[in-house]
Amino acid sequence: MQKHLYALLLALAVALAGCAQKTDDMDDDTTPPPGGDDDGGEDDDDDETPGDAGVLKLGTMMPLTGPLNSIGPSMEKGAKLAISEVNAANLGLRIDVVGHEDDGTVDTTGVPNKFNRLVAGGAQVIVGPCCSGVTGSILDLAVQNEVIAATPSATAPKFTTERDNEGFFWRIPVNDGIQGRVLAELMDTDGATDVAIIAVNNNYGNGLAAVLKEQLTGAHGITIVADERHDEGTTTFSTAVDAACGKDPKAIALVTYTADGAQIVKEMFSKGCLDGVKLYGSEGVYDPASSIATQAGKDAEGNFLVAGMRGSAPQPGNASTFGLKYKAAYPAEDPQLYAAESYDAVMYAALAAVKAGKTDAPSIRDAFHAIANPPGQKCSEFAACAALVKAGQDIDYAGHAHDYAFDERFEPGTGLFIWWEVQADGTMKTVATGKSA
């Protein structure tokens, strides 16, 4: 398996403007997206007739449980918001949802069965899974079944560098080949030395940790004293923590997920390993809602254990606009990491279907670059973009997560990141933007 300096930008924007769940309806405890409660479920009105492209059957797979359950529901809501806007536009395409699945963040055993369930329901596009571990478990299925898997958040480089997905795997975020360099630059800028890396033992953790290690030692001349792994889904981190802390590191980089990162910090604190050690984290532990601070807890003096922790995360392109959309639909909450990417994944698929005039996955795949990249008129709302396409004009959809061009591997060829820092009060603050490498 999306933060974005959303917390800061959303606060400004709102001031200016005023689970394993499987269901085809909007959540009962949330406000429906603008345009009604239509997210393409089977109970929708029969009088809405699809136009030129027809009906696109779509499913989602988000981390509603597991280490990233703090962002999964928001990601799913981002996708639902896009589905509602597409259907409300009534411009020749209707999205019917075949199911919303929980990928469990790290459920590599169960996810293939859930993916197949969506395929059996007729899905041509599946938004998800969330993370690299579970995404790696379904890529062959996507190619074999000719179903597009559009991940909002799986960033392991090997998915595109070591295999040909025949255009049935779309990666909306930037891969970790860039993030590893950005995080290494931050650590070098801070003067980090004698670094220990603790990463989750899956495609995400191993891929990003490898890039980070290579960049720290090669490009920056920083010594790595330990490079440890913890298993997916574990609740025990003592082995990795003992091995890393036993090397007397001066800095520790956590390449894992929010809940796991919090438990690792608690384990380090209990063993006296936090004193004088600089903490760093990848975007997997970044959470604008500051849940890592609350989960890791405080010391006896009331100080958050992760105060001062720094790291990297993708820089959103149009956070304030998306934030207003999201808040209008779900007033009680702010969008979390990768909610915008989930929204954009639906939009790319929908606009490609309009462009193709068909809703089968191969036709959507073949039309993708024509609506996602220059040349073409910039647009960012489905109704406006689809109207241009139906009028015969070329478009360049400017996503709410970013507006980078996609390469031949169906992923951004470049990208920008932020540097973040946990403040004394536990909140996360963006301390630098526009970081690339």
C-alpha positions as a Markdown table, in Angstrom:
| # | Residue | x | y | z |
|---|---|---|---|---|
| 1 | Met | 0.0 | 0.0 | 0.0 |
| 2 | Gln | -1.3 | 8.6 | 1.9 |
| 3 | Lys | 0.9 | 13.2 | 4.8 |
| 4 | His | 0.9 | 15.1 | 3.6 |
| 5 | Leu | 1.3 | 18.5 | 5.2 |
| 6 | Tyr | -2.5 | 18.2 | 5.1 |
| 7 | Ala | -2.9 | 19.1 | 8.8 |
| 8 | Leu | -1.3 | 22.5 | 8.3 |
| 9 | Leu | -2.8 | 23.3 | 4.9 |
| 10 | Leu | -6.2 | 22.0 | 5.8 |
| 11 | Ala | -6.4 | 24.2 | 8.9 |
| 12 | Leu | -5.8 | 27.2 | 6.7 |
| 13 | Ala | -8.2 | 26.1 | 4.0 |
| 14 | Val | -11.0 | 25.4 | 6.3 |
| 15 | Ala | -10.5 | 28.7 | 8.1 |
| 16 | Leu | -10.9 | 30.4 | 4.7 |
| 17 | Ala | -14.0 | 28.6 | 3.7 |
| 18 | Gly | -16.3 | 27.8 | 6.2 |
| 19 | Cys | -13.4 | -3.1 | 9.0 |
| 20 | Ala | -13.2 | -5.5 | 7.4 |
| 21 | Gln | -16.1 | -3.8 | 5.8 |
| 22 | Lys | -17.5 | -4.9 | 2.5 |
| 23 | Thr | -20.4 | -2.6 | 1.4 |
| 24 | Asp | -21.6 | -0.7 | -1.6 |
| 25 | Asp | -23.1 | 2.1 | 0.4 |
| 26 | Met | -21.7 | 5.2 | 2.1 |
| 27 | Asp | -20.8 | 4.6 | 5.8 |
| 28 | Asp | -23.8 | 5.1 | 8.0 |
| 29 | Asp | -21.9 | 7.3 | 10.4 |
| 30 | Thr | -20.6 | 9.8 | 7.9 |
| 31 | Thr | -22.0 | 12.6 | 5.8 |
| 32 | Pro | -22.5 | 11.5 | 2.2 |
| 33 | Pro | -20.3 | 13.2 | -0.4 |
| 34 | Pro | -21.6 | 16.2 | -2.3 |
| 35 | Gly | -24.0 | 15.0 | -4.9 |
| 36 | Gly | -25.9 | 12.6 | -2.7 |
| 37 | Asp | -25.2 | 9.2 | -1.3 |
| 38 | Asp | -24.4 | 7.6 | -4.6 |
| 39 | Asp | -21.1 | 5.8 | -4.6 |
| 40 | Gly | -22.2 | 3.3 | -7.2 |
| 41 | Gly | -23.8 | 0.7 | -4.9 |
| 42 | Glu | -26.4 | -1.8 | -6.1 |
| 43 | Asp | -29.2 | 0.1 | -4.4 |
| 44 | Asp | -28.9 | 3.2 | -6.6 |
| 45 | Asp | -31.7 | 4.6 | -8.7 |
| 46 | Asp | -32.5 | 2.7 | -11.9 |
| 47 | Asp | -33.2 | 5.8 | -13.9 |
| 48 | Glu | -29.5 | 6.9 | -14.1 |
| 49 | Thr | -28.6 | 5.5 | -17.5 |
| 50 | Pro | -24.9 | 5.2 | -18.4 |
| 51 | Gly | -23.7 | 7.2 | -21.4 |
| 52 | Asp | -20.9 | 6.7 | -23.9 |
| 53 | Ala | -18.4 | 4.7 | -21.8 |
| 54 | Gly | -21.0 | 2.7 | -19.9 |
| 55 | Val | -20.5 | 1.1 | -16.5 |
| 56 | Leu | -17.2 | 0.8 | -14.8 |
| 57 | Lys | -17.1 | -1.8 | -12.1 |
| 58 | Leu | -14.6 | -0.9 | -9.4 |
| 59 | Gly | -13.5 | -2.2 | -6.0 |
| 60 | Thr | -11.2 | -0.9 | -3.2 |
| 61 | Met | -8.7 | -2.5 | -0.9 |
| 62 | Met | -7.7 | -0.4 | 2.0 |
| 63 | Pro | -5.9 | -0.9 | 5.4 |
| 64 | Leu | -9.0 | -0.8 | 7.6 |
| 65 | Thr | -7.2 | -2.9 | 10.2 |
| 66 | Gly | -3.5 | -3.6 | 11.0 |
| 67 | Pro | -0.6 | -1.2 | 11.6 |
| 68 | Leu | -2.0 | 1.5 | 9.2 |
| 69 | Asn | -5.6 | 1.4 | 10.4 |
| 70 | Ser | -5.3 | 5.0 | 11.4 |
| 71 | Ile | -5.3 | 6.1 | 7.7 |
| 72 | Gly | -7.2 | 3.3 | 5.9 |
| 73 | Pro | -10.7 | 4.5 | 6.5 |
| 74 | Ser | -9.8 | 8.0 | 5.2 |
| 75 | Met | -8.2 | 6.4 | 2.1 |
| 76 | Glu | -11.4 | 4.5 | 1.5 |
| 77 | Lys | -13.5 | 7.7 | 1.9 |
| 78 | Gly | -11.2 | 9.5 | -0.5 |
| 79 | Ala | -12.0 | 6.9 | -3.2 |
| 80 | Lys | -15.8 | 7.0 | -2.3 |
| 81 | Leu | -15.7 | 10.8 | -2.7 |
| 82 | Ala | -14.3 | 10.5 | -6.2 |
| 83 | Ile | -16.8 | 7.8 | -7.2 |
| 84 | Ser | -19.7 | 10.0 | -6.0 |
| 85 | Glu | -18.4 | 12.9 | -8.1 |
| 86 | Val | -18.1 | 10.8 | -11.2 |
| 87 | Asn | -21.6 | 9.4 | -10.9 |
| 88 | Ala | -23.1 | 12.8 | -10.0 |
| 89 | Ala | -21.6 | 14.3 | -13.2 |
| 90 | Asn | -23.7 | 11.9 | -15.4 |
| 91 | Leu | -21.3 | 12.4 | -18.4 |
| 92 | Gly | -21.4 | 9.0 | -20.0 |
| 93 | Leu | -19.8 | 7.0 | -17.3 |
| 94 | Arg | -21.2 | 5.3 | -14.2 |
| 95 | Ile | -19.1 | 3.6 | -11.6 |
| 96 | Asp | -20.6 | 0.6 | -9.8 |
| 97 | Val | -18.8 | -0.6 | -6.7 |
| 98 | Val | -18.4 | -4.3 | -6.4 |
| 99 | Gly | -17.0 | -4.2 | -2.9 |
| 100 | His | -14.8 | -2.4 | -0.3 |
| 101 | Glu | -12.2 | -4.9 | 1.1 |
| 102 | Asp | -9.9 | -4.6 | 4.0 |
| 103 | Asp | -6.3 | -5.5 | 3.1 |
| 104 | Gly | -5.3 | -5.6 | 6.7 |
| 105 | Thr | -2.1 | -3.6 | 6.0 |
| 106 | Val | 0.1 | -6.7 | 6.0 |
| 107 | Asp | -2.3 | -9.6 | 5.3 |
| 108 | Thr | -0.4 | -11.2 | 2.5 |
| 109 | Thr | -2.1 | -14.5 | 2.9 |
| 110 | Gly | -5.7 | -13.3 | 2.8 |
| 111 | Val | -5.4 | -10.4 | 0.3 |
| 112 | Pro | -5.1 | -12.6 | -2.8 |
| 113 | Asn | -8.5 | -14.2 | -1.9 |
| 114 | Lys | -10.0 | -10.8 | -1.4 |
| 115 | Phe | -8.6 | -9.5 | -4.7 |
| 116 | Asn | -10.1 | -12.6 | -6.4 |
| 117 | Arg | -13.4 | -11.9 | -4.8 |
| 118 | Leu | -13.5 | -8.4 | -6.3 |
| 119 | Val | -12.5 | -9.8 | -9.7 |
| 120 | Ala | -15.2 | -12.4 | -9.5 |
| 121 | Gly | -17.6 | -9.6 | -8.8 |
| 122 | Gly | -16.6 | -8.1 | -12.2 |
| 123 | Ala | -14.1 | -5.4 | -11.1 |
| 124 | Gln | -12.1 | -3.9 | -13.9 |
| 125 | Val | -10.2 | -1.5 | -11.6 |
| 126 | Ile | -9.3 | -2.1 | -8.0 |
| 127 | Val | -8.0 | 0.9 | -6.0 |
| 128 | Gly | -5.4 | -0.6 | -3.8 |
| 129 | Pro | -4.0 | -2.5 | -2.0 |
| 130 | Cys | -2.4 | -0.1 | 0.3 |
| 131 | Cys | 1.1 | -1.3 | 1.1 |
| 132 | Ser | 4.0 | -2.9 | -0.6 |
| 133 | Gly | 3.8 | -6.2 | 1.2 |
| 134 | Val | 0.2 | -7.0 | 0.3 |
| 135 | Thr | 0.5 | -5.4 | -3.1 |
| 136 | Gly | 3.3 | -7.7 | -4.1 |
| 137 | Ser | 0.9 | -10.6 | -3.3 |
| 138 | Ile | -1.6 | -9.7 | -6.0 |
| 139 | Leu | 0.4 | -8.3 | -9.0 |
| 140 | Asp | 0.5 | -11.6 | -10.8 |
| 141 | Leu | -3.3 | -11.9 | -10.3 |
| 142 | Ala | -3.8 | -8.4 | -11.8 |
| 143 | Val | -1.8 | -9.3 | -14.9 |
| 144 | Gln | -3.4 | -12.7 | -15.3 |
| 145 | Asn | -6.9 | -11.4 | -15.0 |
| 146 | Glu | -6.2 | -8.2 | -16.9 |
| 147 | Val | -7.5 | -6.1 | -14.0 |
| 148 | Ile | -6.0 | -2.8 | -13.1 |
| 149 | Ala | -4.6 | -2.5 | -9.6 |
| 150 | Ala | -4.1 | 1.2 | -8.9 |
| 151 | Thr | -2.3 | 1.6 | -5.6 |
| 152 | Pro | -2.6 | 4.8 | -3.7 |
| 153 | Ser | 0.4 | 4.0 | -1.4 |
| 154 | Ala | 2.6 | 1.0 | -2.2 |
| 155 | Thr | 6.0 | 2.5 | -2.9 |
| 156 | Ala | 8.5 | -0.5 | -3.2 |
| 157 | Pro | 10.7 | 0.2 | -6.2 |
| 158 | Lys | 11.0 | -3.5 | -7.2 |
| 159 | Phe | 7.4 | -3.6 | -8.4 |
| 160 | Thr | 8.3 | -1.7 | -11.5 |
| 161 | Thr | 12.1 | -2.2 | -11.7 |
| 162 | Glu | 12.1 | -6.0 | -11.5 |
| 163 | Arg | 8.9 | -6.9 | -13.3 |
| 164 | Asp | 6.7 | -6.1 | -16.3 |
| 165 | Asn | 3.1 | -5.5 | -15.2 |
| 166 | Glu | 1.8 | -4.9 | -18.7 |
| 167 | Gly | 0.2 | -1.7 | -17.6 |
| 168 | Phe | -2.2 | -3.4 | -15.1 |
| 169 | Phe | -0.3 | -1.9 | -12.1 |
| 170 | Trp | -0.6 | 1.8 | -11.5 |
| 171 | Arg | 1.3 | 3.5 | -8.8 |
| 172 | Ile | -0.1 | 6.9 | -7.9 |
| 173 | Pro | 2.6 | 8.0 | -5.4 |
| 174 | Val | 6.3 | 8.3 | -6.0 |
| 175 | Asn | 8.3 | 5.2 | -5.4 |
| 176 | Asp | 10.9 | 4.8 | -2.6 |
| 177 | Gly | 13.9 | 5.2 | -4.8 |
| 178 | Ile | 13.4 | 8.9 | -4.4 |
| 179 | Gln | 12.2 | 8.9 | -0.8 |
| 180 | Gly | 15.3 | 7.0 | 0.3 |
| 181 | Arg | 17.5 | 9.8 | -1.1 |
| 182 | Val | 15.4 | 12.5 | 0.5 |
| 183 | Leu | 15.5 | 10.9 | 3.9 |
| 184 | Ala | 19.2 | 10.3 | 3.7 |
| 185 | Glu | 19.7 | 14.0 | 2.9 |
| 186 | Leu | 17.7 | 15.0 | 5.9 |
| 187 | Met | 19.8 | 12.7 | 8.2 |
| 188 | Asp | 23.0 | 14.1 | 6.7 |
| 189 | Thr | 21.8 | 17.6 | 7.2 |
| 190 | Asp | 21.1 | 16.9 | 10.8 |
| 191 | Gly | 24.6 | 15.5 | 11.3 |
| 192 | Ala | 23.4 | 12.0 | 12.0 |
| 193 | Thr | 26.2 | 9.4 | 12.6 |
| 194 | Asp | 26.4 | 5.7 | 13.6 |
| 195 | Val | 23.0 | 4.9 | 12.2 |
| 196 | Ala | 20.8 | 1.9 | 13.0 |
| 197 | Ile | 18.0 | 1.0 | 10.7 |
| 198 | Ile | 14.9 | -0.9 | 11.9 |
| 199 | Ala | 12.6 | -1.9 | 9.0 |
| 200 | Val | 9.5 | -4.1 | 8.5 |
| 201 | Asn | 10.5 | -7.3 | 6.8 |
| 202 | Asn | 8.4 | -6.9 | 3.6 |
| 203 | Asn | 8.7 | -5.3 | 0.1 |
| 204 | Tyr | 8.2 | -1.8 | 1.5 |
| 205 | Gly | 10.6 | -2.0 | 4.4 |
| 206 | Asn | 13.3 | -3.9 | 2.6 |
| 207 | Gly | 13.1 | -1.8 | -0.5 |
| 208 | Leu | 13.3 | 1.6 | 1.2 |
| 209 | Ala | 15.8 | 0.4 | 3.8 |
| 210 | Ala | 18.1 | -0.7 | 1.0 |
| 211 | Val | 17.9 | 2.6 | -0.8 |
| 212 | Leu | 18.4 | 4.5 | 2.5 |
| 213 | Lys | 21.4 | 2.4 | 3.5 |
| 214 | Glu | 23.0 | 2.9 | 0.1 |
| 215 | Gln | 22.5 | 6.6 | 0.1 |
| 216 | Leu | 23.8 | 7.1 | 3.7 |
| 217 | Thr | 26.9 | 5.1 | 3.2 |
| 218 | Gly | 27.6 | 5.9 | -0.5 |
| 219 | Ala | 26.4 | 9.5 | -1.1 |
| 220 | His | 26.9 | 10.8 | 2.5 |
| 221 | Gly | 29.6 | 8.7 | 4.0 |
| 222 | Ile | 27.6 | 7.9 | 7.1 |
| 223 | Thr | 28.3 | 4.6 | 9.0 |
| 224 | Ile | 25.5 | 2.1 | 9.4 |
| 225 | Val | 26.1 | 0.2 | 12.7 |
| 226 | Ala | 23.0 | -2.0 | 12.4 |
| 227 | Asp | 20.4 | -3.0 | 9.8 |
| 228 | Glu | 17.6 | -4.9 | 11.5 |
| 229 | Arg | 14.1 | -6.3 | 10.6 |
| 230 | His | 10.9 | -7.0 | 12.4 |
| 231 | Asp | 8.2 | -9.3 | 11.0 |
| 232 | Glu | 4.9 | -8.1 | 9.6 |
| 233 | Gly | 2.1 | -8.2 | 12.0 |
| 234 | Thr | 4.3 | -9.0 | 15.0 |
| 235 | Thr | 3.6 | -7.5 | 18.5 |
| 236 | Thr | 7.1 | -8.2 | 19.7 |
| 237 | Phe | 10.0 | -6.0 | 18.7 |
| 238 | Ser | 12.6 | -6.8 | 21.3 |
| 239 | Thr | 14.9 | -8.8 | 19.0 |
| 240 | Ala | 15.3 | -6.0 | 16.5 |
| 241 | Val | 15.5 | -3.4 | 19.2 |
| 242 | Asp | 18.1 | -5.3 | 21.2 |
| 243 | Ala | 20.2 | -5.9 | 18.1 |
| 244 | Ala | 20.1 | -2.2 | 17.0 |
| 245 | Cys | 20.6 | -0.7 | 20.5 |
| 246 | Gly | 23.4 | -3.2 | 21.2 |
| 247 | Lys | 25.5 | -1.3 | 18.5 |
| 248 | Asp | 25.3 | 2.0 | 20.4 |
| 249 | Pro | 23.7 | 4.0 | 17.6 |
| 250 | Lys | 23.6 | 7.8 | 17.6 |
| 251 | Ala | 20.6 | 7.8 | 15.3 |
| 252 | Ile | 17.9 | 5.3 | 14.5 |
| 253 | Ala | 15.8 | 5.3 | 11.3 |
| 254 | Leu | 12.4 | 3.5 | 11.4 |
| 255 | Val | 11.2 | 2.2 | 8.1 |
| 256 | Thr | 7.9 | 0.7 | 9.2 |
| 257 | Tyr | 4.3 | 1.7 | 10.0 |
| 258 | Thr | 2.7 | 4.0 | 12.5 |
| 259 | Ala | 1.6 | 1.5 | 15.1 |
| 260 | Asp | 4.7 | -0.6 | 14.8 |
| 261 | Gly | 7.0 | 2.5 | 15.0 |
| 262 | Ala | 5.2 | 3.5 | 18.2 |
| 263 | Gln | 5.8 | 0.1 | 19.8 |
| 264 | Ile | 9.5 | 0.1 | 18.7 |
| 265 | Val | 10.0 | 3.5 | 20.4 |
| 266 | Lys | 8.3 | 2.3 | 23.6 |
| 267 | Glu | 10.6 | -0.8 | 23.6 |
| 268 | Met | 13.6 | 1.4 | 23.1 |
| 269 | Phe | 12.6 | 3.6 | 26.0 |
| 270 | Ser | 12.1 | 0.7 | 28.3 |
| 271 | Lys | 15.6 | -0.4 | 27.6 |
| 272 | Gly | 17.2 | 3.0 | 28.0 |
| 273 | Cys | 18.0 | 3.2 | 24.3 |
| 274 | Leu | 16.5 | 6.6 | 23.6 |
| 275 | Asp | 18.9 | 8.8 | 25.5 |
| 276 | Gly | 20.9 | 10.9 | 23.1 |
| 277 | Val | 19.6 | 9.1 | 20.1 |
| 278 | Lys | 18.1 | 10.9 | 17.1 |
| 279 | Leu | 14.9 | 9.4 | 15.8 |
| 280 | Tyr | 14.0 | 9.3 | 12.1 |
| 281 | Gly | 11.0 | 7.8 | 10.2 |
| 282 | Ser | 9.8 | 7.2 | 6.8 |
| 283 | Glu | 6.3 | 8.2 | 5.5 |
| 284 | Gly | 5.0 | 4.9 | 6.9 |
| 285 | Val | 5.1 | 6.3 | 10.4 |
| 286 | Tyr | 4.0 | 9.8 | 9.3 |
| 287 | Asp | 0.6 | 10.7 | 10.5 |
| 288 | Pro | -0.8 | 14.2 | 10.6 |
| 289 | Ala | -3.2 | 13.1 | 13.4 |
| 290 | Ser | -0.1 | 12.5 | 15.5 |
| 291 | Ser | -1.2 | 9.0 | 16.5 |
| 292 | Ile | 2.5 | 7.9 | 16.7 |
| 293 | Ala | 2.9 | 10.3 | 19.6 |
| 294 | Thr | -0.1 | 9.2 | 21.5 |
| 295 | Gln | 0.6 | 5.5 | 20.8 |
| 296 | Ala | 4.2 | 5.7 | 21.9 |
| 297 | Gly | 3.3 | 7.7 | 25.0 |
| 298 | Lys | 5.2 | 9.9 | 27.4 |
| 299 | Asp | 8.0 | 9.6 | 29.9 |
| 300 | Ala | 7.6 | 10.2 | 33.7 |
| 301 | Glu | 8.0 | 13.9 | 33.2 |
| 302 | Gly | 5.1 | 14.0 | 30.6 |
| 303 | Asn | 7.3 | 14.4 | 27.5 |
| 304 | Phe | 6.3 | 12.6 | 24.4 |
| 305 | Leu | 8.8 | 9.9 | 23.6 |
| 306 | Val | 8.8 | 10.8 | 19.9 |
| 307 | Ala | 9.2 | 14.5 | 20.4 |
| 308 | Gly | 12.0 | 15.7 | 18.0 |
| 309 | Met | 11.6 | 12.7 | 15.7 |
| 310 | Arg | 12.1 | 13.8 | 12.0 |
| 311 | Gly | 11.4 | 12.2 | 8.7 |
| 312 | Ser | 10.1 | 12.4 | 5.1 |
| 313 | Ala | 6.7 | 12.1 | 3.4 |
| 314 | Pro | 5.2 | 12.9 | 0.0 |
| 315 | Gln | 4.4 | 16.5 | -0.6 |
| 316 | Pro | 0.8 | 17.0 | -1.7 |
| 317 | Gly | 0.1 | 19.1 | -4.7 |
| 318 | Asn | -3.4 | 20.5 | -4.1 |
| 319 | Ala | -4.0 | 19.8 | -0.4 |
| 320 | Ser | -6.2 | 22.7 | 0.4 |
| 321 | Thr | -8.7 | 22.1 | -2.4 |
| 322 | Phe | -8.9 | 18.4 | -1.7 |
| 323 | Gly | -9.2 | 19.2 | 2.0 |
| 324 | Leu | -12.3 | 21.4 | 1.4 |
| 325 | Lys | -13.9 | 18.6 | -0.8 |
| 326 | Tyr | -13.2 | 16.0 | 1.9 |
| 327 | Lys | -14.4 | 18.2 | 4.8 |
| 328 | Ala | -17.6 | 19.0 | 2.9 |
| 329 | Ala | -18.3 | 15.2 | 2.7 |
| 330 | Tyr | -16.9 | 14.3 | 6.1 |
| 331 | Pro | -17.1 | 17.3 | 8.4 |
| 332 | Ala | -15.9 | 15.6 | 11.5 |
| 333 | Glu | -12.5 | 14.7 | 10.2 |
| 334 | Asp | -9.5 | 15.8 | 8.2 |
| 335 | Pro | -8.2 | 13.6 | 5.3 |
| 336 | Gln | -5.2 | 11.4 | 6.3 |
| 337 | Leu | -2.2 | 10.3 | 4.4 |
| 338 | Tyr | -2.9 | 8.9 | 0.9 |
| 339 | Ala | -6.6 | 9.9 | 0.9 |
| 340 | Ala | -5.9 | 12.2 | -2.0 |
| 341 | Glu | -4.0 | 9.5 | -3.9 |
| 342 | Ser | -7.0 | 7.2 | -3.4 |
| 343 | Tyr | -9.3 | 9.9 | -4.8 |
| 344 | Asp | -6.9 | 10.5 | -7.8 |
| 345 | Ala | -6.7 | 6.7 | -8.5 |
| 346 | Val | -10.4 | 6.7 | -9.2 |
| 347 | Met | -10.2 | 9.8 | -11.3 |
| 348 | Tyr | -7.4 | 8.5 | -13.5 |
| 349 | Ala | -9.4 | 5.3 | -14.1 |
| 350 | Ala | -12.7 | 7.2 | -14.8 |
| 351 | Leu | -11.1 | 9.7 | -17.2 |
| 352 | Ala | -9.3 | 7.0 | -19.0 |
| 353 | Ala | -12.6 | 5.2 | -19.5 |
| 354 | Val | -14.2 | 8.3 | -20.9 |
| 355 | Lys | -11.3 | 8.7 | -23.2 |
| 356 | Ala | -11.4 | 5.1 | -24.4 |
| 357 | Gly | -15.2 | 5.1 | -24.6 |
| 358 | Lys | -15.0 | 1.7 | -23.0 |
| 359 | Thr | -14.7 | 0.3 | -19.5 |
| 360 | Asp | -12.7 | -2.9 | -20.0 |
| 361 | Ala | -9.3 | -2.7 | -18.2 |
| 362 | Pro | -7.1 | -3.0 | -21.4 |
| 363 | Ser | -8.8 | -0.1 | -23.0 |
| 364 | Ile | -8.6 | 2.0 | -19.8 |
| 365 | Arg | -4.9 | 1.1 | -19.6 |
| 366 | Asp | -4.2 | 2.2 | -23.2 |
| 367 | Ala | -5.9 | 5.5 | -22.6 |
| 368 | Phe | -4.2 | 6.3 | -19.3 |
| 369 | His | -1.2 | 8.4 | -20.5 |
| 370 | Ala | -3.4 | 10.4 | -22.8 |
| 371 | Ile | -5.4 | 11.9 | -19.8 |
| 372 | Ala | -2.6 | 11.9 | -17.2 |
| 373 | Asn | 0.2 | 13.6 | -19.0 |
| 374 | Pro | 1.0 | 16.7 | -21.1 |
| 375 | Pro | 0.2 | 17.9 | -23.7 |
| 376 | Gly | -3.4 | 18.8 | -23.0 |
| 377 | Gln | -5.6 | 21.3 | -21.2 |
| 378 | Lys | -5.0 | 21.2 | -17.4 |
| 379 | Cys | -8.1 | 20.3 | -15.4 |
| 380 | Ser | -8.7 | 18.9 | -12.0 |
| 381 | Glu | -12.5 | 18.3 | -11.7 |
| 382 | Phe | -14.1 | 15.2 | -13.2 |
| 383 | Ala | -17.1 | 17.1 | -14.8 |
| 384 | Ala | -14.8 | 19.6 | -16.5 |
| 385 | Cys | -12.2 | 17.1 | -17.6 |
| 386 | Ala | -14.8 | 14.6 | -18.9 |
| 387 | Ala | -16.6 | 17.3 | -20.8 |
| 388 | Leu | -13.3 | 18.3 | -22.5 |
| 389 | Val | -12.6 | 14.7 | -23.4 |
| 390 | Lys | -16.1 | 14.2 | -24.9 |
| 391 | Ala | -15.6 | 17.4 | -26.9 |
| 392 | Gly | -12.5 | 15.8 | -28.5 |
| 393 | Gln | -9.9 | 17.8 | -26.6 |
| 394 | Asp | -6.7 | 16.5 | -25.0 |
| 395 | Ile | -6.5 | 16.9 | -21.2 |
| 396 | Asp | -3.8 | 16.6 | -18.6 |
| 397 | Tyr | -5.5 | 15.7 | -15.3 |
| 398 | Ala | -3.9 | 17.7 | -12.5 |
| 399 | Gly | -4.3 | 15.4 | -9.5 |
| 400 | His | -5.0 | 16.5 | -6.0 |
| 401 | Ala | -2.1 | 14.5 | -4.6 |
| 402 | His | 0.3 | 15.7 | -7.3 |
| 403 | Asp | 0.6 | 16.7 | -10.9 |
| 404 | Tyr | 3.7 | 14.7 | -11.9 |
| 405 | Ala | 3.9 | 13.1 | -15.3 |
| 406 | Phe | 3.7 | 9.3 | -15.4 |
| 407 | Asp | 6.3 | 7.2 | -17.1 |
| 408 | Glu | 6.0 | 4.1 | -19.2 |
| 409 | Arg | 5.8 | 2.0 | -16.0 |
| 410 | Phe | 2.6 | 3.9 | -15.0 |
| 411 | Glu | 4.2 | 5.6 | -12.1 |
| 412 | Pro | 5.5 | 9.2 | -11.5 |
| 413 | Gly | 9.0 | 9.7 | -12.9 |
| 414 | Thr | 9.8 | 12.3 | -10.3 |
| 415 | Gly | 8.3 | 13.8 | -7.1 |
| 416 | Leu | 8.6 | 16.2 | -4.2 |
| 417 | Phe | 8.7 | 15.4 | -0.5 |
| 418 | Ile | 8.5 | 17.2 | 2.8 |
| 419 | Trp | 10.6 | 17.0 | 5.9 |
| 420 | Trp | 8.5 | 16.7 | 9.1 |
| 421 | Glu | 9.2 | 16.9 | 12.8 |
| 422 | Val | 7.2 | 15.8 | 15.9 |
| 423 | Gln | 6.8 | 18.8 | 18.2 |
| 424 | Ala | 6.9 | 18.9 | 22.0 |
| 425 | Asp | 3.1 | 18.8 | 22.1 |
| 426 | Gly | 3.1 | 15.7 | 19.9 |
| 427 | Thr | 1.9 | 17.3 | 16.8 |
| 428 | Met | 3.7 | 16.9 | 13.5 |
| 429 | Lys | 5.0 | 20.0 | 11.8 |
| 430 | Thr | 6.3 | 20.4 | 8.2 |
| 431 | Val | 9.8 | 21.9 | 8.5 |
| 432 | Ala | 10.8 | 21.9 | 4.8 |
| 433 | Thr | 9.1 | 21.4 | 1.4 |
| 434 | Gly | 10.1 | 20.8 | -2.2 |
| 435 | Lys | 12.6 | 18.1 | -1.4 |
| 436 | Ser | 13.7 | 15.9 | -4.2 |
| 437 | Ala | 16.9 | 14.0 | -5.2 |
